[in-house]
């Protein structure tokens, strides 16, 4: 499968894609509105960054206790239920007089609910599309995320100039509800991919299995840490340029969109495995420019160029799927998503702390330098494991197959 036409002719892909796009539009508008509200109320770069990316910290709890549900819940019901839950939680955040401490309590609940989202979405995409269409399909989903961020942040910035943050949060809640309706009406009812009930024991057991392979461990670390540190840079847009944060987020989303188009559609499959490290370096290095405290125009160009590097995740996820059994695809995606989002939350806290003590520009530069260093270390560690090439079954998987 090499064309977008073939992709959108695949049954269920189009409604799945549109519902996912509505969900991402809600997330961007709601996140920008909440970060703006918190910054106006507290004048704190740390609290502003944490309000936008802090819910990701709850992902570590979800990955520890809830992630087995990614393969053990019916996908359509799980996605529709999460959309409705996000609509309700976002509406609560819009309540007048809600204290800041309560905002973060609600965000903790939101993060726990979101834990299953990445796993259920990735696992279902793996079911809907043939194996040779996965990277193209995943790139289109990433493009949807990027495009909705461009539209969402640009629209959110414009709406915040006209409306209050609470009104924008209610609009985001309506979009979450719309995504839930799209999942419910557009997807076929499917049974869970794995038998058994959601349980802490099953979550721990599968996490241990996925982490037991060195190639998978390095792939997970590459998916989690370098881009998580760069998201720490993103979390400081509101405090770096309060009146132009929406424009910076839109520039970043545009860069991500372009990167996904190029890597997902035009890069030959044989070349993709070599691009992970160069793309991760592209992701971080433009932010080093912020040591000079550039104006909004130059900053926007740097952000756009940087975010094209997020296409590294396409290459890394393709490798992860080649190393993972099909009946664990949802859990593997969920672990990837939970770890990545947790790292983003940690990085937002670190970046916000540095910005609080120094300046937003210094915080962004420090996170970018750390991302470059981690990328180079992981590239060095991965060289000895290159014998685990795509298509070769790892030792632990072969052992598991023989036991079954």
NORNOR-V782681 format. One record per residue. N is the residue number from 0. RES is the residue in three letters. PHI is phi as a letter, one per 40 degrees, with the letter a starting at -180 (999 if undefined). D_CENTER is the distance of its C-alpha to the mean C-alpha in whole Angstrom. Layout:
n=(N & N)
res=(RES & RES)
phi=(PHI & PHI)
d_center=(D_CENTER & D_CENTER)
This chain:
n=(0 & 1 & 2 & 3 & 4 & 5 & 6 & 7 & 8 & 9 & 10 & 11 & 12 & 13 & 14 & 15 & 16 & 17 & 18 & 19 & 20 & 21 & 22 & 23 & 24 & 25 & 26 & 27 & 28 & 29 & 30 & 31 & 32 & 33 & 34 & 35 & 36 & 37 & 38 & 39 & 40 & 41 & 42 & 43 & 44 & 45 & 46 & 47 & 48 & 49 & 50 & 51 & 52 & 53 & 54 & 55 & 56 & 57 & 58 & 59 & 60 & 61 & 62 & 63 & 64 & 65 & 66 & 67 & 68 & 69 & 70 & 71 & 72 & 73 & 74 & 75 & 76 & 77 & 78 & 79 & 80 & 81 & 82 & 83 & 84 & 85 & 86 & 87 & 88 & 89 & 90 & 91 & 92 & 93 & 94 & 95 & 96 & 97 & 98 & 99 & 100 & 101 & 102 & 103 & 104 & 105 & 106 & 107 & 108 & 109 & 110 & 111 & 112 & 113 & 114 & 115 & 116 & 117 & 118 & 119 & 120 & 121 & 122 & 123 & 124 & 125 & 126 & 127 & 128 & 129 & 130 & 131 & 132 & 133 & 134 & 135 & 136 & 137 & 138 & 139 & 140 & 141 & 142 & 143 & 144 & 145 & 146 & 147 & 148 & 149 & 150 & 151 & 152 & 153 & 154 & 155 & 156 & 157 & 158 & 159 & 160 & 161 & 162 & 163 & 164 & 165 & 166 & 167 & 168 & 169 & 170 & 171 & 172 & 173 & 174 & 175 & 176 & 177 & 178 & 179 & 180 & 181 & 182 & 183 & 184 & 185 & 186 & 187 & 188 & 189 & 190 & 191 & 192 & 193 & 194 & 195 & 196 & 197 & 198 & 199 & 200 & 201 & 202 & 203 & 204 & 205 & 206 & 207 & 208 & 209 & 210 & 211 & 212 & 213 & 214 & 215 & 216 & 217 & 218 & 219 & 220 & 221 & 222 & 223 & 224 & 225 & 226 & 227 & 228 & 229 & 230 & 231 & 232 & 233 & 234 & 235 & 236 & 237 & 238 & 239 & 240 & 241 & 242 & 243 & 244 & 245 & 246 & 247 & 248 & 249 & 250 & 251 & 252 & 253 & 254 & 255 & 256 & 257 & 258 & 259 & 260 & 261 & 262 & 263 & 264 & 265 & 266 & 267 & 268 & 269 & 270 & 271 & 272 & 273 & 274 & 275 & 276 & 277 & 278 & 279 & 280 & 281 & 282 & 283 & 284 & 285 & 286 & 287 & 288 & 289 & 290 & 291 & 292 & 293 & 294 & 295 & 296 & 297 & 298 & 299 & 300 & 301 & 302 & 303 & 304 & 305 & 306 & 307 & 308 & 309 & 310 & 311 & 312 & 313 & 314 & 315 & 316 & 317 & 318 & 319 & 320 & 321 & 322 & 323 & 324 & 325 & 326 & 327 & 328 & 329 & 330 & 331 & 332 & 333 & 334 & 335 & 336 & 337 & 338 & 339 & 340 & 341 & 342 & 343 & 344 & 345 & 346 & 347 & 348 & 349 & 350 & 351 & 352 & 353 & 354 & 355 & 356 & 357 & 358 & 359 & 360 & 361 & 362 & 363 & 364 & 365 & 366 & 367 & 368 & 369 & 370 & 371 & 372 & 373 & 374 & 375 & 376 & 377 & 378 & 379 & 380 & 381 & 382 & 383 & 384 & 385 & 386 & 387 & 388 & 389 & 390 & 391 & 392 & 393 & 394 & 395 & 396 & 397 & 398 & 399 & 400 & 401 & 402 & 403)
res=(UNK & UNK & UNK & UNK & UNK & UNK & UNK & UNK & UNK & UNK & UNK & UNK & UNK & UNK & UNK & UNK & UNK & UNK & UNK & UNK & UNK & UNK & UNK & UNK & UNK & UNK & UNK & UNK & UNK & UNK & UNK & UNK & UNK & UNK & UNK & UNK & UNK & UNK & UNK & UNK & UNK & UNK & UNK & UNK & UNK & UNK & UNK & UNK & UNK & UNK & UNK & UNK & UNK & UNK & UNK & UNK & UNK & UNK & UNK & UNK & UNK & UNK & UNK & UNK & UNK & UNK & UNK & UNK & UNK & UNK & UNK & UNK & UNK & UNK & UNK & UNK & UNK & UNK & UNK & UNK & UNK & UNK & UNK & UNK & UNK & UNK & UNK & UNK & UNK & UNK & UNK & UNK & UNK & UNK & UNK & UNK & UNK & UNK & UNK & UNK & UNK & UNK & UNK & UNK & UNK & UNK & UNK & UNK & UNK & UNK & UNK & UNK & UNK & UNK & UNK & UNK & UNK & UNK & UNK & UNK & UNK & UNK & UNK & UNK & UNK & UNK & UNK & UNK & UNK & UNK & UNK & UNK & UNK & UNK & UNK & UNK & UNK & UNK & UNK & UNK & UNK & UNK & UNK & UNK & UNK & UNK & UNK & UNK & UNK & UNK & UNK & UNK & UNK & UNK & UNK & UNK & UNK & UNK & UNK & UNK & UNK & UNK & UNK & UNK & UNK & UNK & UNK & UNK & UNK & UNK & UNK & UNK & UNK & UNK & UNK & UNK & UNK & UNK & UNK & UNK & UNK & UNK & UNK & UNK & UNK & UNK & UNK & UNK & UNK & UNK & UNK & UNK & UNK & UNK & UNK & UNK & UNK & UNK & UNK & UNK & UNK & UNK & UNK & UNK & UNK & UNK & UNK & UNK & UNK & UNK & UNK & UNK & UNK & UNK & UNK & UNK & UNK & UNK & UNK & UNK & UNK & UNK & UNK & UNK & UNK & UNK & UNK & UNK & UNK & UNK & UNK & UNK & UNK & UNK & UNK & UNK & UNK & UNK & UNK & UNK & UNK & UNK & UNK & UNK & UNK & UNK & UNK & UNK & UNK & UNK & UNK & UNK & UNK & UNK & UNK & UNK & UNK & UNK & UNK & UNK & UNK & UNK & UNK & UNK & UNK & UNK & UNK & UNK & UNK & UNK & UNK & UNK & UNK & UNK & UNK & UNK & UNK & UNK & UNK & UNK & UNK & UNK & UNK & UNK & UNK & UNK & UNK & UNK & UNK & UNK & UNK & UNK & UNK & UNK & UNK & UNK & UNK & UNK & UNK & UNK & UNK & UNK & UNK & UNK & UNK & UNK & UNK & UNK & UNK & UNK & UNK & UNK & UNK & UNK & UNK & UNK & UNK & UNK & UNK & UNK & UNK & UNK & UNK & UNK & UNK & UNK & UNK & UNK & UNK & UNK & UNK & UNK & UNK & UNK & UNK & UNK & UNK & UNK & UNK & UNK & UNK & UNK & UNK & UNK & UNK & UNK & UNK & UNK & UNK & UNK & UNK & UNK & UNK & UNK & UNK & UNK & UNK & UNK & UNK & UNK & UNK & UNK & UNK & UNK & UNK & UNK & UNK & UNK & UNK & UNK & UNK & UNK & UNK & UNK & UNK & UNK & UNK & UNK & UNK & UNK & UNK & UNK & UNK & UNK & UNK & UNK & UNK & UNK & UNK & UNK & UNK & UNK & UNK & UNK & UNK & UNK & UNK & UNK & UNK & UNK & UNK & UNK & UNK & UNK)
phi=(999 & b & b & c & c & c & c & c & c & c & d & g & c & c & c & c & c & c & c & c & c & c & c & c & c & c & c & c & c & c & c & c & c & c & c & c & c & c & c & c & c & b & f & b & c & c & c & c & c & c & c & c & b & c & d & c & c & c & c & c & c & c & c & c & b & b & c & c & c & c & b & b & b & c & d & c & c & c & c & c & c & c & c & c & c & c & c & c & c & c & c & c & c & c & c & c & g & c & c & c & c & c & d & c & c & c & c & c & c & d & c & c & c & c & d & c & d & c & c & c & c & c & c & c & c & c & c & c & b & c & d & c & b & c & c & c & c & c & c & c & c & c & c & c & c & c & c & c & c & d & c & c & c & c & c & c & c & c & c & c & c & b & b & c & d & c & c & c & c & c & c & c & c & c & c & c & c & c & c & c & c & c & c & c & c & c & b & c & c & b & c & c & c & b & c & g & c & d & a & c & c & c & c & c & c & c & d & c & c & c & c & c & c & c & d & c & d & c & c & c & c & c & c & c & c & d & c & c & c & c & c & d & c & d & c & c & d & c & c & c & a & d & c & b & c & d & c & c & c & c & c & c & c & c & c & c & d & c & c & c & c & c & c & c & b & b & c & c & d & c & c & d & d & c & c & d & c & d & c & c & c & c & c & c & c & c & c & c & c & c & c & c & f & c & c & c & c & c & c & c & c & c & c & c & c & d & c & c & c & c & c & d & c & c & c & c & c & c & c & d & c & c & b & b & c & c & c & b & d & c & c & c & c & c & c & d & c & c & c & c & c & c & c & c & c & c & c & c & c & c & c & c & c & c & c & c & c & b & a & d & c & c & c & c & c & c & c & c & c & c & c & d & c & c & d & c & c & c & c & c & c & c & d & c & c & c & c & c & c & c & g & c & c & c & d & c & c & c & c & c & c & c & c & c)
d_center=(25 & 24 & 25 & 23 & 26 & 26 & 22 & 23 & 26 & 24 & 25 & 22 & 20 & 21 & 20 & 17 & 16 & 17 & 16 & 12 & 13 & 15 & 12 & 10 & 13 & 14 & 11 & 12 & 16 & 16 & 13 & 16 & 19 & 18 & 18 & 21 & 23 & 22 & 23 & 26 & 27 & 27 & 27 & 25 & 22 & 21 & 21 & 19 & 16 & 16 & 16 & 13 & 11 & 13 & 12 & 9 & 13 & 14 & 11 & 14 & 17 & 15 & 15 & 18 & 20 & 18 & 16 & 19 & 19 & 16 & 19 & 22 & 21 & 22 & 19 & 20 & 21 & 18 & 16 & 19 & 19 & 16 & 16 & 20 & 19 & 16 & 19 & 21 & 19 & 19 & 22 & 23 & 22 & 24 & 27 & 29 & 30 & 27 & 28 & 25 & 25 & 25 & 22 & 20 & 21 & 20 & 16 & 17 & 18 & 15 & 12 & 15 & 14 & 11 & 11 & 12 & 10 & 8 & 11 & 13 & 12 & 11 & 15 & 16 & 15 & 17 & 20 & 20 & 20 & 23 & 22 & 23 & 20 & 17 & 16 & 17 & 16 & 12 & 13 & 14 & 11 & 9 & 12 & 12 & 9 & 11 & 14 & 13 & 12 & 15 & 17 & 16 & 16 & 19 & 20 & 19 & 21 & 24 & 24 & 24 & 27 & 29 & 28 & 27 & 23 & 24 & 25 & 22 & 20 & 23 & 22 & 18 & 19 & 21 & 18 & 17 & 20 & 20 & 17 & 19 & 22 & 21 & 19 & 23 & 25 & 23 & 22 & 25 & 25 & 25 & 26 & 23 & 23 & 24 & 27 & 28 & 26 & 23 & 24 & 24 & 26 & 24 & 21 & 22 & 24 & 21 & 19 & 22 & 23 & 20 & 20 & 24 & 23 & 23 & 22 & 19 & 19 & 18 & 16 & 13 & 14 & 14 & 10 & 10 & 12 & 13 & 10 & 9 & 13 & 12 & 10 & 13 & 15 & 13 & 14 & 17 & 18 & 19 & 22 & 22 & 23 & 24 & 25 & 23 & 19 & 18 & 20 & 18 & 15 & 16 & 17 & 14 & 12 & 16 & 15 & 12 & 14 & 17 & 15 & 14 & 17 & 19 & 18 & 17 & 20 & 23 & 22 & 24 & 23 & 26 & 24 & 20 & 21 & 22 & 20 & 17 & 19 & 20 & 17 & 15 & 18 & 18 & 15 & 17 & 20 & 20 & 19 & 23 & 24 & 24 & 26 & 29 & 27 & 27 & 28 & 25 & 26 & 26 & 22 & 21 & 22 & 21 & 17 & 17 & 18 & 16 & 13 & 14 & 14 & 10 & 12 & 13 & 10 & 12 & 15 & 14 & 12 & 16 & 17 & 16 & 17 & 20 & 21 & 20 & 22 & 22 & 22 & 19 & 17 & 15 & 15 & 14 & 11 & 11 & 12 & 9 & 6 & 9 & 10 & 7 & 6 & 10 & 11 & 9 & 11 & 14 & 14 & 14 & 17 & 18 & 18 & 19 & 22 & 23 & 23 & 25 & 28 & 28 & 26 & 23 & 24 & 24 & 21 & 19 & 22 & 22 & 18 & 18 & 21 & 20 & 17 & 20 & 22 & 19 & 18 & 22 & 23 & 20 & 22 & 25 & 25 & 23 & 27 & 29 & 26 & 26 & 29 & 26 & 26 & 24 & 26 & 28 & 27 & 27 & 30 & 28 & 27 & 31 & 32 & 30 & 31 & 35 & 35 & 34)
